[in-house]
Amino acid sequence: MISVHILTPTGRETVTVTRRGNGEWETVVTDASGVDYIVTAEVEGYVSDPISYTLHLEGMKVYLVNNGEITDKEAINLDFHFEPK
């Protein structure tokens, strides 16, 4: 079971998506809780790489944040890989 968590920078969870198996998933993120979010993914017994992604909403687009700087790269595909602990 994979759980994807979308959190505000203060750690408040806004969305959790849970599903079985690999593959693509899609969710909607709005600016109702702000414009910046942290996305994490977890599977029991595994560690994810990367640990998280930071996103910035701007209008109808979502951009990746790297080292606190908003990039011009849209957050279309967030790719988490899992390795046993």
N, C-alpha and C positions, 0 to 999 in steps of 0.2 A: 504494500500500500504506500503510495507516494502522497505526501502532504506538501502543498505549496502555500506559504504564508505571505501575505502582503501586509506590511507594517508601516506605520508612520515613523518618522525619524525619532520620535519619543518612545517608540516601542509598542504603541497601541495597535493591536491587530484589527485590520479593516476587512480582510477577506481571507478565507481558508478554502482551498480547493483540494479535495481528496479523491484519488482514483487509483485503479489497479493498472499495472503494466507500463510499458514504455510508450513512447509516441508523443504526438503533438496534443496540446491542450490550449484552450483559449479562454480568457476571462476579460471582463470589462473593468477598467479602473477609471474612476471619476475624480474630480477635484473636490469632492464633498468633504474629505478629511485633509485637504491641503494639496500641494502640487508636487511634493517629493515623497517617494516611497522606497522601502527596502523589501526585496523579494528574496525569500529563502525557500529551500526545498529540503525535505527530510524523508528518509526511509530507515526504519528501525534496523540497527546493526550495520549501517553504512554511514560514510561521511561524504558530503557533497563537495564538488569542485566545479566552480567556485563556491565559496560559502554563501555568498549573496550577490545580488545586483542592486544598485541604487538607481532609481528612475526619477525623471523630472517630467511632469506633464506641462505641455505648452499648447494650448488650444486643443486640437484634435490629434496631436502627435505626442508620442512619449519618447524621450531621449535617455540614453545611458549617461550616468554620471561617473566620472573617473577621477579619483583623488580629490573629490570636492568640486570638480569643474564639470559643467554641463558640456557634453560633447555634441557633435553634429550627427552622431550615429543613432538612428532610430532603434528603439527597443522592440524590434519585430520578432526576433527569435532569441529567447533566453535559453541557453544550453547548459543544463546541469549534468554532470557525470558523477557516478557513485562508485566508491571503492569500499570494500569491507573494512571495518574498523580494525 
